[in-house]
Amino acid sequence: LDTFYFSLDIFYFFLDTFYFSLDIVYFFLDTCSVLHFVLSSFPPGVYPRLNATGSSP
């Protein structure tokens, strides 16, 4: 029975890790979509200038 519970613990640990990585992926997707929305809300002339200043050191 101990071995059973031990394997159950491992199973739940893997499940937790899986859901945690899913959370990270969804958070990353949300951030990208928000960033895209913010950048697309700028007037067309502002976006390239912003991009140029961002890429320059």
GUKOL-346775 format. One record per residue: residue number from 1; residue in three letters; chain; x, y, z of N, C-alpha, C, O, CB in turn. Coordinates in nm, 3 decimals, decimal comma. Each point is the difference from the previous one (the first is absolute). Glycine has a CB too. Layout:
N
     n   res   chain      n_xx      n_yy      n_zz     ca_xx     ca_yy     ca_zz      c_xx      c_yy      c_zz      o_xx      o_yy      o_zz     cb_xx     cb_yy     cb_zz
   NUM   Ala       A         X         Y         Z         X         Y         Z         X         Y         Z         X         Y         Z         X         Y         Z
...
This chain:
57
     n   res   chain      n_xx      n_yy      n_zz     ca_xx     ca_yy     ca_zz      c_xx      c_yy      c_zz      o_xx      o_yy      o_zz     cb_xx     cb_yy     cb_zz
     1   Leu       A     0,084    -0,120     0,000    -0,084     0,120     0,000     0,088     0,125     0,000    -0,034     0,101    -0,062    -0,150    -0,225     0,185
     2   Asp       A     0,297     0,118    -0,053     0,092     0,114     0,004     0,050     0,034    -0,140     0,008     0,117    -0,037     0,060    -0,180     0,269
     3   Thr       A    -0,034    -0,039    -0,308     0,049     0,021    -0,136    -0,108     0,066    -0,086     0,028     0,084    -0,084     0,124    -0,284     0,107
     4   Phe       A    -0,277     0,159     0,001    -0,112     0,058    -0,074    -0,011     0,149     0,025    -0,012     0,080    -0,093    -0,107    -0,299     0,105
     5   Tyr       A     0,123     0,256     0,116    -0,009     0,142     0,034     0,121     0,079    -0,050    -0,011     0,117    -0,038    -0,124    -0,178     0,239
     6   Phe       A     0,249    -0,004    -0,202     0,120     0,065    -0,049    -0,012     0,031    -0,149     0,035     0,109    -0,044     0,100    -0,228     0,220
     7   Ser       A    -0,184     0,022    -0,252    -0,018     0,021    -0,144    -0,109     0,104    -0,025     0,005     0,075    -0,098     0,070    -0,311     0,052
     8   Leu       A    -0,175     0,240     0,135    -0,105     0,100    -0,010     0,058     0,140     0,020    -0,036     0,094    -0,070    -0,134    -0,261     0,152
     9   Asp       A     0,260     0,179     0,015     0,069     0,128     0,026     0,077     0,045    -0,123    -0,007     0,117    -0,038     0,025    -0,175     0,281
    10   Ile       A     0,053    -0,034    -0,304     0,078     0,033    -0,120    -0,094     0,044    -0,112     0,028     0,095    -0,072     0,152    -0,260     0,139
    11   Phe       A    -0,291     0,094    -0,080    -0,098     0,033    -0,103    -0,054     0,141     0,018    -0,007     0,078    -0,095    -0,055    -0,319     0,079
    12   Tyr       A     0,025     0,274     0,141    -0,052     0,134     0,027     0,107     0,107    -0,019    -0,029     0,112    -0,042    -0,135    -0,212     0,202
    13   Phe       A     0,287     0,065    -0,128     0,109     0,094    -0,019     0,016     0,033    -0,148     0,018     0,116    -0,037     0,098    -0,205     0,242
    14   Phe       A    -0,122    -0,015    -0,290     0,011     0,022    -0,144    -0,119     0,081    -0,051     0,015     0,085    -0,088     0,113    -0,299     0,065
    15   Leu       A    -0,245     0,188     0,078    -0,120     0,073    -0,039     0,015     0,148     0,035    -0,032     0,088    -0,080    -0,108    -0,295     0,113
    16   Asp       A     0,190     0,234     0,089     0,022     0,138     0,044     0,098     0,071    -0,093    -0,023     0,114    -0,040    -0,023    -0,183     0,277
    17   Thr       A     0,155     0,001    -0,270     0,101     0,059    -0,088    -0,059     0,031    -0,136     0,028     0,104    -0,059     0,151    -0,227     0,181
    18   Phe       A    -0,262     0,030    -0,171    -0,063     0,018    -0,130    -0,091     0,122    -0,001     0,004     0,081    -0,092     0,007    -0,329     0,055
    19   Tyr       A    -0,095     0,260     0,142    -0,091     0,114     0,007     0,076     0,131     0,021    -0,041     0,104    -0,051    -0,136    -0,255     0,142
    20   Phe       A     0,287     0,144    -0,018     0,081     0,119     0,022     0,059     0,051    -0,131    -0,001     0,120    -0,027     0,054    -0,200     0,259
    21   Ser       A    -0,001    -0,013    -0,315     0,055     0,040    -0,129    -0,110     0,051    -0,092     0,022     0,090    -0,081     0,163    -0,258     0,106
    22   Leu       A    -0,305     0,110    -0,013    -0,114     0,049    -0,078    -0,031     0,143     0,039    -0,026     0,085    -0,086    -0,067    -0,318     0,067
    23   Asp       A     0,095     0,261     0,149    -0,024     0,136     0,049     0,100     0,098    -0,059    -0,036     0,110    -0,042    -0,058    -0,204     0,254
    24   Ile       A     0,221     0,054    -0,215     0,105     0,086    -0,054    -0,026     0,028    -0,148     0,014     0,113    -0,047     0,150    -0,206     0,214
    25   Val       A    -0,202    -0,013    -0,241    -0,028     0,017    -0,143    -0,116     0,096    -0,022     0,007     0,088    -0,085     0,078    -0,321     0,042
    26   Tyr       A    -0,192     0,214     0,121    -0,116     0,088    -0,016     0,032     0,143     0,040    -0,048     0,095    -0,062    -0,102    -0,291     0,104
    27   Phe       A     0,230     0,212     0,063     0,042     0,133     0,043     0,080     0,069    -0,110    -0,018     0,118    -0,027     0,020    -0,195     0,267
    28   Phe       A     0,089    -0,001    -0,303     0,081     0,054    -0,109    -0,087     0,041    -0,117     0,021     0,105    -0,061     0,170    -0,249     0,133
    29   Leu       A    -0,291     0,060    -0,105    -0,091     0,031    -0,110    -0,081     0,126     0,031    -0,020     0,085    -0,087     0,007    -0,329     0,029
    30   Asp       A    -0,034     0,254     0,183    -0,076     0,119     0,042     0,085     0,126    -0,014    -0,046     0,102    -0,051    -0,089    -0,242     0,210
    31   Thr       A     0,260     0,133    -0,113     0,089     0,114    -0,007     0,024     0,041    -0,146     0,001     0,119    -0,032     0,108    -0,191     0,247
    32   Cys       A    -0,091    -0,027    -0,301     0,024     0,030    -0,142    -0,122     0,067    -0,062     0,013     0,096    -0,075     0,143    -0,291     0,060
    33   Ser       A    -0,275     0,144     0,047    -0,121     0,058    -0,059    -0,023     0,141     0,052    -0,042     0,088    -0,075    -0,056    -0,318     0,053
    34   Val       A     0,125     0,252     0,151    -0,015     0,134     0,057     0,099     0,096    -0,064    -0,034     0,113    -0,034    -0,046    -0,212     0,251
    35   Leu       A     0,204     0,053    -0,234     0,104     0,080    -0,062    -0,039     0,036    -0,143     0,017     0,113    -0,044     0,156    -0,222     0,190
    36   His       A    -0,224     0,010    -0,218    -0,043     0,022    -0,139    -0,114     0,100    -0,004    -0,004     0,086    -0,089     0,076    -0,319     0,027
    37   Phe       A    -0,165     0,223     0,156    -0,114     0,092     0,006     0,047     0,142     0,029    -0,047     0,096    -0,062    -0,102    -0,283     0,140
    38   Val       A     0,243     0,200     0,016     0,052     0,133     0,037     0,073     0,063    -0,119    -0,019     0,118    -0,029     0,040    -0,191     0,270
    39   Leu       A     0,062    -0,008    -0,309     0,078     0,053    -0,111    -0,090     0,033    -0,119     0,027     0,096    -0,073     0,170    -0,228     0,150
    40   Ser       A    -0,304     0,055    -0,097    -0,088     0,026    -0,113    -0,090     0,119     0,026    -0,058     0,056    -0,094     0,064    -0,299     0,036
    41   Ser       A    -0,020     0,283     0,186    -0,086     0,114     0,031     0,073     0,132    -0,026    -0,064     0,106    -0,007    -0,055    -0,244     0,179
    42   Phe       A     0,252     0,134    -0,187     0,076     0,120    -0,033    -0,030     0,042    -0,145    -0,035    -0,084    -0,083     0,217     0,019     0,248
    43   Pro       A    -0,168     0,194    -0,195    -0,009     0,045    -0,139     0,115    -0,063    -0,079     0,105    -0,030     0,057    -0,215     0,249     0,013
    44   Pro       A     0,091    -0,239    -0,201     0,101    -0,069    -0,083     0,137     0,067     0,004     0,101    -0,069    -0,012    -0,286    -0,005    -0,135
    45   Gly       A     0,191     0,207     0,163     0,128     0,068    -0,001     0,082    -0,024     0,126     0,123     0,008    -0,003    -0,226     0,162    -0,142
    46   Val       A     0,036    -0,200     0,256     0,069    -0,014     0,128     0,071    -0,135     0,010     0,110    -0,009     0,055    -0,280     0,161     0,051
    47   Tyr       A     0,104    -0,257    -0,159     0,049    -0,136     0,021     0,141    -0,025    -0,054     0,081    -0,060     0,072    -0,316    -0,011    -0,082
    48   Pro       A     0,270     0,113    -0,112     0,136    -0,025    -0,048     0,105     0,079     0,080     0,109    -0,050     0,027    -0,203     0,008    -0,255
    49   Arg       A     0,059     0,166     0,266     0,092     0,080     0,079     0,026    -0,067     0,133     0,114    -0,006     0,046    -0,195     0,215    -0,159
    50   Leu       A    -0,026    -0,260     0,177     0,011    -0,068     0,128     0,088    -0,124    -0,016     0,082    -0,031     0,087    -0,308     0,117    -0,017
    51   Asn       A     0,207    -0,157    -0,180     0,076    -0,121    -0,026     0,148     0,033    -0,019     0,088    -0,072     0,047    -0,291    -0,033    -0,151
    52   Ala       A     0,230     0,216     0,033     0,138     0,038    -0,027     0,072     0,039     0,129     0,116    -0,037     0,020    -0,184     0,115    -0,250
    53   Thr       A     0,000    -0,004     0,317     0,064     0,041     0,125     0,018    -0,120     0,092     0,095    -0,006     0,078    -0,196     0,235    -0,100
    54   Gly       A     0,009    -0,325     0,012     0,009    -0,118     0,086     0,115    -0,090    -0,038     0,063    -0,061     0,087    -0,306     0,074    -0,053
    55   Ser       A     0,272    -0,023    -0,165     0,103    -0,094    -0,044     0,139     0,061     0,012     0,099    -0,073     0,010    -0,264    -0,031    -0,166
    56   Ser       A     0,174     0,236     0,155     0,132     0,064     0,008     0,053    -0,007     0,143    -0,078     0,017     0,094     0,019     0,136    -0,285
    57   Pro       A     0,187    -0,176     0,209     0,060    -0,011     0,136     0,005     0,136     0,071     0,047     0,008     0,113     0,090    -0,202    -0,193
